[in-house]
Amino acid sequence: MKNIIITGTSRGIGFELVHLFASQGHNVLALSRNEKPVTNLNFENITSMAFDLSKAEDYKKVEDFIATEWKQVDILINNAGTIVNKPFKETSMGDFERVYKTNVFGVAEMTRVVLPFMKQDSHVVTVSSMGGVQGSMKFPGLAAYSSSKGAVITLTELLAEEYKESGPQFNVLALGAVQTEMLEEAFPGYKANTSPLEMANYIHDFALEGNKFYNGKMLQVSNSTP
């Protein structure tokens, strides 16, 4: 059984991922600003922790938990994200800072904190978006969000190169439309063909096995535009 950390677990894909891994007997550390939904799952192998990726002091709690309870981490899934949807001329520096603190700086810092506890064959999976893929269709109002998702794609490639001899492996999944609350924020009224559970199943399988075949890769996981 593996030790797995997942961020952004209070709803959507992250919530479903926690359930999938825990039901298989894996140990899961579920991190979200609101820990209550995951706490209510009542799995003994789930530890839920209120956590804000933009707060430096919260990372110490994760580090202490791993050192005390687990000693090692097999899989880290950087799933948490935040979005701003407004015209660029109305998007302030504060808006960009808020989005980047979670979507980029949070991914970098969480990975940096967890890395010392990871093995050569551990796997870091970061959830990005098709909006961050160079050459993909872009949409007005998402300058902060989509550019942040492009940044973590490049970050993943850089980390895979830096750790290619020692491990772990790093991969990033650029997701298309999934019927989540965040999709509603980005594209009000749009109905996606993919449910959070369906996408969680894909990410679950990829997190467990994908690093046997990929390292430093961006995989587009989309059947629609957006």
C-alpha positions, 0 to 999 in steps of 0.5 A, a space after each residue: 500500500 502506498 502513501 499518497 498526498 493529494 491537494 485540493 480535496 474538498 470537492 470535484 476531482 480531488 475529493 473523488 481521488 481521495 475516495 478511490 485511493 482510500 477504498 483500495 487501502 492506500 494511506 491518503 493525506 488529504 489537503 484542502 482549505 476546507 477539511 470537513 468534506 473529506 473528514 466525513 468520509 470516515 476512512 481510517 486510512 485518510 488523514 485530512 488537514 486544513 491547508 492553504 497553499 498560499 500560507 508558508 506556515 502550513 507546509 511545516 504541518 505537512 512536513 511534520 506529519 510525514 516525518 512522524 507518521 509515514 517517513 516516505 511518500 510514494 505519490 504526490 498529486 498537485 491537484 489544488 487550483 484557483 481561478 480568476 475569470 475577468 477581462 484582462 484590463 480588470 485583472 489586477 496584480 493582486 488577482 495574478 498574485 492570488 492565482 499564482 500563489 496557489 497554482 504555481 508557487 504552491 505546486 513548487 513549494 509542496 513539491 520541494 517540501 515532499 521531495 526529501 521523503 520520496 523514493 527513486 520510483 515515487 511519482 509527482 503528478 501535477 494537474 494542469 489545464 488545456 488552457 496552459 498548453 502552447 498552441 491550444 485554443 485560448 479563451 478571454 478572461 483567463 489570462 491569470 489562470 491559463 498562464 499559471 497552468 502553462 507555468 507548471 507544465 514547464 516546471 514539471 519538465 525542469 524538475 524531471 530533468 533535474 532529478 532524472 538520475 535520482 528520481 522521483 518522476 514528474 509528469 503533468 496532465 493537461 485536463 480538458 473540460 470536467 464538470 466541476 465547480 471550477 468549470 462553471 466559474 470559467 465557462 458558466 452554463 457549459 456542460 462537459 462530457 466528463 464527470 469528476 469521478 471519470 477524470 479521477 479514475 484516469 488520474 488514479 491509474 496514471 499516478 500509480 503506473 504512469 511513471 513507468 512509461 513517462 517522465 517530464 511529460 505533459 499529457 493532454 487529457 481532453 475530449 472537448 474544446 474547451 
